[in-house]
Amino acid sequence: MRKTVLTALAAASVMAGTARADIVIAHVYGKTGALEAYAAQSHTGLMLGLEYATGGTMEINGEKITVIEKDTQLKPEIGKAALEEAFSDDEADIAVGPVSSGVALAMLPVAQEYEKILLVEPAVADSITGKDWNRYIFRTGRNSSQDAVANAIAIGGPDVSVATLAQDYAFGHDGVAAFKAALETTGAKLVDEEYLPTDATDFTAAAERIFNAMKDLPGKKKLFIIWAGATPIGKINAMDPGRFGIEITTGGNILAALKAYREVPGMEGATYYYYGIPKNPVNDWLVKEHEARFGTPPDFFTAGGMAAGIAIVDAIKKAGSTDTEALISAMEGMEFETPKGTMRFRPEDHQALQSMYHFRTVVKDGVDYGIPELVRKLSIDELPIPIQNQ
């Protein structure tokens, strides 16, 4: 294996402890940049997951855990270099991350080169466990198809016409492609696709194209938004799509983004997580501990980070070591309990199969965001998630 010295990234590496631990986990994620809120939640969740799964000892089979943090700055080339450094210079046994799908795609070959596992959390693009996948990649985060299939079930139907608005990169394109395929199974029709830059702030032209494409159509009309970061729901809603009978819909999001959902009471969609929905011992512990320590409930990506931490501990316990081949054997088909309930790594592509939640937005006094109230849980067996790496 080649060894890369990355002086430019040295300052981004933070070692939680001074001595080389028996087990080193590298968290390589976008600590700074547009998605830093997602990153912070992911790291908090990862540390809570490790704590929960080890019973507070931060040890696995008697060996101490050290977590290294490296900042990708949401740049693919930095993420790639940071992961190289983690596996070579820092001798990490396993890596977790990143936040951005574009960064994740740059990191995948590094895991293969160093023959070490990269547990992807929370990057979403289908291609991560699809066409760009390799056997060293596992993912606890949901993929675009899981979002797409769940949302298609929630909003689709034979009398429904749908337009999409998404960001112009892997997350957006993979999300729309998966949603389009899933929507067809419900009898709904996708009539327009619009893509904008990730940092877009003006949605007027795209919205007008969507309105023109849909205004004269019969039946139900829905605009499905796939967007990471600050949601454009408020700006789109201000253009009054309702005058054309068009309803805004989208998937779940972090609590800060749910503030915009107050503007669209009754909106339906499907979400990956909302702290008030799952009923299980892991989520009960997470909610109680997070509120006690931080004064707030756990957020969208906190649950994902916790799932990653639990998966790592369970895998190392099952494998009996951090040997990569032993870990792969242990993780393929492995079931583990998370804040969302049971997850299962599918052997064919190492994607974690998991439940999703059909929700309806409810507005309540004293709550400054739209609450995603459960309509029904969509179980693993109800979500036909395609295998795309073959």
VOGU-257157 format. One line per 4 residues: number of its first residue (from 1); their letters; for each residue x, y, z of C-alpha. Coordinates in steps of 0.2 Angstrom, whole numbers, plus 5000, padded with zeros to 4 digits. Example, Ala and Ser with C-alpha at 12.3 -4.5 7.8 and 13.67 -1.06 7.14 Angstrom:
BEGIN
1> AS> 5062,4978,5039 ~ 5068,4995,5036;
This chain:
BEGIN
1> MRKT> 5000,5000,5000 ~ 5006,5017,4996 ~ 5009,5029,5010 ~ 5004,5048,5008;
5> VLTA> 5010,5062,5019 ~ 4997,5076,5019 ~ 5004,5091,5028 ~ 4990,5102,5021;
9> LAAA> 4978,5091,5031 ~ 4987,5088,5047 ~ 4978,5102,5056 ~ 4961,5094,5051;
13> SVMA> 4966,5078,5061 ~ 4961,5077,5079 ~ 4965,5062,5090 ~ 4954,5059,5104;
17> GTAR> 4968,5053,5116 ~ 4987,5054,5115 ~ 4992,5035,5114 ~ 4988,5023,5099;
21> ADIV> 4973,5014,5105 ~ 4969,4996,5101 ~ 4955,5000,5090 ~ 4956,5016,5079;
25> IAHV> 4940,5022,5070 ~ 4942,5037,5058 ~ 4927,5049,5056 ~ 4931,5057,5039;
29> YGKT> 4917,5070,5037 ~ 4912,5088,5032 ~ 4915,5097,5048 ~ 4915,5113,5039;
33> GALE> 4905,5119,5025 ~ 4887,5120,5020 ~ 4882,5103,5028 ~ 4891,5106,5044;
37> AYAA> 4875,5104,5054 ~ 4873,5087,5047 ~ 4891,5083,5051 ~ 4889,5088,5069;
41> QSHT> 4874,5077,5072 ~ 4883,5063,5063 ~ 4898,5064,5075 ~ 4887,5066,5091;
45> GLML> 4877,5051,5085 ~ 4893,5040,5082 ~ 4900,5044,5099 ~ 4883,5040,5107;
49> GLEY> 4882,5024,5097 ~ 4899,5018,5103 ~ 4895,5022,5121 ~ 4878,5013,5120;
53> ATGG> 4885,4998,5112 ~ 4900,4996,5123 ~ 4889,4999,5139 ~ 4899,5015,5142;
57> TMEI> 4916,5007,5143 ~ 4922,5013,5125 ~ 4930,4996,5124 ~ 4927,4981,5113;
61> NGEK> 4933,4964,5118 ~ 4944,4973,5131 ~ 4952,4984,5118 ~ 4951,5003,5120;
65> ITVI> 4943,5013,5106 ~ 4950,5029,5099 ~ 4941,5040,5087 ~ 4950,5051,5074;
69> EKDT> 4941,5066,5066 ~ 4946,5072,5049 ~ 4937,5087,5040 ~ 4934,5084,5021;
73> QLKP> 4928,5102,5020 ~ 4915,5095,5007 ~ 4929,5094,4994 ~ 4931,5077,4986;
77> EIGK> 4950,5078,4984 ~ 4952,5083,5002 ~ 4941,5068,5008 ~ 4950,5056,4997;
81> AALE> 4967,5062,5004 ~ 4960,5062,5022 ~ 4955,5044,5021 ~ 4972,5039,5013;
85> EAFS> 4980,5048,5028 ~ 4968,5039,5041 ~ 4972,5022,5034 ~ 4991,5024,5031;
89> DDEA> 4998,5037,5044 ~ 4985,5034,5057 ~ 4983,5016,5055 ~ 4964,5017,5057;
93> DIAV> 4955,5000,5057 ~ 4939,5006,5050 ~ 4932,5023,5044 ~ 4915,5031,5044;
97> GPVS> 4908,5045,5034 ~ 4906,5056,5024 ~ 4892,5068,5023 ~ 4892,5073,5005;
101> SGVA> 4889,5060,4991 ~ 4901,5068,4980 ~ 4915,5066,4993 ~ 4910,5048,4996;
105> LAML> 4912,5044,4978 ~ 4930,5050,4978 ~ 4933,5040,4994 ~ 4927,5023,4989;
109> PVAQ> 4943,5018,4979 ~ 4953,5022,4994 ~ 4945,5009,5004 ~ 4948,4996,4991;
113> EYEK> 4966,5001,4989 ~ 4970,5000,5007 ~ 4958,4985,5009 ~ 4949,4993,5024;
117> ILLV> 4931,4995,5027 ~ 4923,5012,5024 ~ 4906,5013,5033 ~ 4896,5026,5024;
121> EPAV> 4886,5037,5034 ~ 4876,5048,5030 ~ 4880,5051,5011 ~ 4864,5045,5001;
125> ADSI> 4868,5043,4982 ~ 4863,5026,4975 ~ 4879,5025,4966 ~ 4889,5023,4982;
129> TGKD> 4882,5005,4985 ~ 4878,5004,4966 ~ 4889,5006,4951 ~ 4904,5013,4961;
133> WNRY> 4903,5001,4975 ~ 4917,4989,4980 ~ 4917,4975,4993 ~ 4925,4986,5007;
137> IFRT> 4910,4998,5007 ~ 4895,4996,5019 ~ 4882,5009,5022 ~ 4871,5012,5038;
141> GRNS> 4864,5028,5030 ~ 4848,5026,5019 ~ 4851,5027,5000 ~ 4842,5037,4987;
145> SQDA> 4831,5022,4982 ~ 4825,5020,5000 ~ 4820,5038,5001 ~ 4812,5037,4983;
149> VANA> 4803,5021,4986 ~ 4796,5027,5003 ~ 4791,5044,4996 ~ 4783,5036,4980;
153> IAIG> 4772,5025,4992 ~ 4767,5040,5002 ~ 4762,5051,4988 ~ 4760,5041,4972;
157> GPDV> 4744,5034,4964 ~ 4736,5032,4947 ~ 4728,5049,4947 ~ 4744,5059,4952;
161> SVAT> 4756,5069,4942 ~ 4773,5074,4949 ~ 4787,5086,4945 ~ 4804,5086,4954;
165> LAQD> 4816,5099,4960 ~ 4833,5093,4965 ~ 4851,5098,4966 ~ 4863,5096,4951;
169> YAFG> 4875,5083,4958 ~ 4875,5065,4963 ~ 4863,5066,4977 ~ 4850,5075,4967;
173> HDGV> 4851,5065,4951 ~ 4852,5048,4959 ~ 4837,5053,4970 ~ 4826,5058,4955;
177> AAFK> 4831,5043,4945 ~ 4826,5031,4960 ~ 4811,5041,4963 ~ 4805,5040,4945;
181> AALE> 4807,5022,4944 ~ 4798,5019,4961 ~ 4784,5031,4956 ~ 4780,5021,4940;
185> TTGA> 4775,5006,4951 ~ 4761,5017,4959 ~ 4754,5022,4942 ~ 4759,5041,4945;
189> KLVD> 4767,5050,4931 ~ 4783,5061,4932 ~ 4780,5076,4920 ~ 4795,5087,4924;
193> EEYL> 4812,5087,4931 ~ 4822,5103,4936 ~ 4840,5103,4943 ~ 4848,5118,4951;
197> PTDA> 4866,5121,4958 ~ 4868,5116,4976 ~ 4870,5134,4982 ~ 4855,5141,4972;
201> TDFT> 4845,5154,4980 ~ 4833,5160,4966 ~ 4820,5146,4962 ~ 4809,5157,4951;
205> AAAE> 4813,5151,4934 ~ 4813,5133,4939 ~ 4796,5135,4948 ~ 4788,5144,4933;
209> RIFN> 4794,5129,4922 ~ 4786,5117,4934 ~ 4770,5127,4935 ~ 4768,5128,4916;
213> AMKD> 4771,5110,4914 ~ 4757,5105,4927 ~ 4744,5119,4928 ~ 4732,5111,4915;
217> LPGK> 4734,5093,4920 ~ 4720,5084,4928 ~ 4720,5075,4945 ~ 4732,5077,4959;
221> KKLF> 4748,5087,4956 ~ 4763,5087,4967 ~ 4780,5095,4967 ~ 4793,5084,4975;
225> IIWA> 4808,5092,4982 ~ 4825,5083,4984 ~ 4836,5095,4993 ~ 4851,5094,5005;
229> GATP> 4854,5109,5016 ~ 4842,5124,5018 ~ 4826,5118,5010 ~ 4818,5129,4996;
233> IGKI> 4800,5125,5002 ~ 4797,5142,5009 ~ 4802,5151,4993 ~ 4792,5139,4982;
237> NAMD> 4777,5141,4993 ~ 4778,5160,4992 ~ 4775,5158,4973 ~ 4758,5150,4977;
241> PGRF> 4758,5134,4968 ~ 4741,5131,4976 ~ 4733,5142,4963 ~ 4737,5129,4950;
245> GIEI> 4732,5115,4962 ~ 4750,5110,4965 ~ 4755,5103,4982 ~ 4772,5104,4988;
249> TTGG> 4779,5087,4995 ~ 4796,5082,5001 ~ 4805,5069,5013 ~ 4811,5071,5030;
253> NILA> 4824,5083,5036 ~ 4833,5090,5051 ~ 4823,5100,5064 ~ 4830,5117,5059;
257> ALKA> 4824,5113,5041 ~ 4807,5107,5048 ~ 4803,5125,5052 ~ 4798,5128,5034;
261> YREV> 4786,5113,5035 ~ 4775,5124,5046 ~ 4770,5133,5030 ~ 4763,5117,5022;
265> PGME> 4752,5109,5035 ~ 4745,5092,5029 ~ 4760,5089,5018 ~ 4764,5071,5016;
269> GATY> 4780,5062,5012 ~ 4792,5049,5019 ~ 4806,5052,5032 ~ 4821,5042,5037;
273> YYYG> 4819,5048,5056 ~ 4810,5059,5068 ~ 4814,5057,5086 ~ 4796,5055,5091;
277> IPKN> 4791,5041,5079 ~ 4801,5025,5083 ~ 4796,5016,5098 ~ 4811,5004,5104;
281> PVND> 4824,5004,5118 ~ 4838,5011,5108 ~ 4828,5026,5103 ~ 4821,5028,5120;
285> WLVK> 4840,5029,5127 ~ 4845,5041,5113 ~ 4831,5053,5116 ~ 4833,5053,5135;
289> EHEA> 4852,5055,5135 ~ 4852,5068,5121 ~ 4840,5079,5130 ~ 4849,5077,5147;
293> RFGT> 4866,5081,5139 ~ 4862,5094,5126 ~ 4844,5100,5131 ~ 4837,5096,5114;
297> PPDF> 4830,5080,5106 ~ 4841,5070,5094 ~ 4840,5075,5076 ~ 4839,5067,5059;
301> FTAG> 4858,5063,5057 ~ 4861,5059,5075 ~ 4851,5043,5073 ~ 4862,5038,5058;
305> GMAA> 4878,5041,5067 ~ 4872,5031,5082 ~ 4867,5017,5070 ~ 4885,5017,5063;
309> GIAI> 4893,5016,5080 ~ 4882,5002,5085 ~ 4886,4993,5069 ~ 4905,4994,5071;
313> VDAI> 4904,4988,5089 ~ 4893,4973,5085 ~ 4903,4969,5070 ~ 4920,4969,5079;
317> KKAG> 4912,4958,5093 ~ 4905,4946,5080 ~ 4922,4945,5070 ~ 4932,4944,5086;
321> STDT> 4945,4956,5078 ~ 4947,4971,5067 ~ 4954,4960,5053 ~ 4945,4966,5037;
325> EALI> 4940,4949,5030 ~ 4933,4944,5047 ~ 4923,4960,5048 ~ 4916,4958,5030;
329> SAME> 4911,4940,5034 ~ 4903,4946,5050 ~ 4894,4961,5043 ~ 4887,4953,5027;
333> GMEF> 4869,4949,5032 ~ 4871,4956,5050 ~ 4856,4962,5059 ~ 4858,4976,5073;
337> ETPK> 4847,4986,5083 ~ 4847,5005,5080 ~ 4836,5020,5085 ~ 4825,5016,5070;
341> GTMR> 4824,4998,5075 ~ 4832,4983,5066 ~ 4844,4986,5052 ~ 4851,4972,5041;
345> FRPE> 4867,4973,5029 ~ 4861,4966,5013 ~ 4875,4954,5008 ~ 4874,4958,4989;
349> DHQA> 4879,4977,4991 ~ 4881,4980,5010 ~ 4867,4992,5010 ~ 4858,4993,5027;
353> LQSM> 4840,4989,5024 ~ 4829,4998,5036 ~ 4811,5005,5040 ~ 4805,5022,5033;
357> YHFR> 4790,5032,5039 ~ 4776,5039,5030 ~ 4772,5056,5038 ~ 4759,5070,5038;
361> TVVK> 4765,5087,5043 ~ 4755,5094,5059 ~ 4757,5111,5066 ~ 4755,5113,5085;
365> DGVD> 4756,5129,5096 ~ 4772,5130,5105 ~ 4782,5120,5092 ~ 4792,5131,5079;
369> YGIP> 4793,5118,5066 ~ 4781,5107,5056 ~ 4779,5090,5066 ~ 4781,5074,5055;
373> ELVR> 4767,5064,5062 ~ 4767,5046,5058 ~ 4754,5039,5046 ~ 4762,5022,5045;
377> KLSI> 4778,5013,5046 ~ 4785,5006,5030 ~ 4795,4990,5035 ~ 4810,4982,5027;
381> DELP> 4799,4970,5018 ~ 4787,4983,5011 ~ 4802,4993,5003 ~ 4808,4984,4986;
385> IPIQ> 4825,4992,4986 ~ 4834,4987,4970 ~ 4852,4980,4970 ~ 4862,4991,4958;
389> NQ> 4880,4985,4959 ~ 4878,4970,4947;
